[in-house]
Every structure is written in structure tokens, then in C-alpha cells.
Amino acid sequence: MVGPSIIFYLFFAVPYILVMYWLIKQDKKKRVLGMVVVTLIAVLGFLVSRIASKNAVQNYKQHQIDSRAIEKQDSLK
């Protein structure tokens, strides 16, 4: 799994975005800047999450490769 988990989206991302949009809609002046900021934060959060997930998967794969090499060396002793 390379992307963020569904749990992250259900419990953190979606509620955050909904609450932030609701708060902005409560603004009597209807500022567009608030919508732009919330959208930007949501997009950046998604991108950071994808990058972190990709790095975690790569690190895990490298750990598996290193572990196999260590096991192979230990079996030769």
C-alpha cells in the first residue's frame, strides 16, 4: 500500500476539511481567501502524506533486503 490508509481519510482528513469549510461558510463576509487557504492546506496535507507513505514503503523494502543479507551471512558462519 503506497497511499495513505482509508482510516486516515475517514477519521482525520475528511472531517478536517468539512469542519474548515463549515467554519468559512459561517464567515459573514464570505472571504474567498479562507477557502483558498483551506484548500491549499488540504492539498499540501495529501501530498505530504503520499510522500511519507512512499518513503515508508521504500524503507521497509530496504529493511527486508538488509535482513535477508544478514541472515545469509549468519547462515554461512
N, C-alpha and C positions, 0 to 999 in steps of 0.2 A: 504494500500500500504506500504510494508515494504522496498522496494528498492528505490534507487534514482529515481527521475522522469525523464521522457523522455526529458523534457526541459533541465535538467542539462546536459544530454548526448549530445543533439543536439547543444546547444549553448556554452558549456564550455569544456567538456571532449574531444569530438571528434576533434573539431578544435585545441585544445591544442596539442593533440597527433600528428595530421597531421603536424602542424607547427613545432613541435620539431623534428619529423623525417625528414622533409624537410631541416631544418637547419643543421642537422647532415649530410645529404646527400651532402650538399654544402661543407662540410669539404674536403679539397683536400687529406688529409692523411687517410681518411676513418677509423677513430678510432672506434673500437668496443666498447670501454669503454663508449662512448657517447650514443650509442644505449642501452647499458645495463642500464645506469643511467636513461634515459628517460622511458624505460620500467618499471624499478623499481618504479619511481615516479608515473607513471600511475596506476600501480597495487596497490601501497600504497594509492593513492587517492581514488581508487574504494573501497578498504577495509574500509577506514575511513568513506567514505560516507555511506556505508552499515551499519556500526556500529552506526553512528549518526542517521540514519533513524530508525533503530530498537529501539534505546533509545527513540527517539521522539514518536514513536507509543506506547511504554510501558508507558511513562509519560502521554500521552493523555488518555490511558485506565485507569490509576490510577486516573487521574483527574476526569474522568466520575464517577468512583466508589465513590470517595470522595464527589463529588457534590450530588450524589443520597443520600448518608448518611446524608449530611447536610440538604437536602430537607426533608428527612424523619423526622429528629429531629425538624425542623421548623414546620412541619405539626402536630406534637404531642403536641406542646405548646399551 
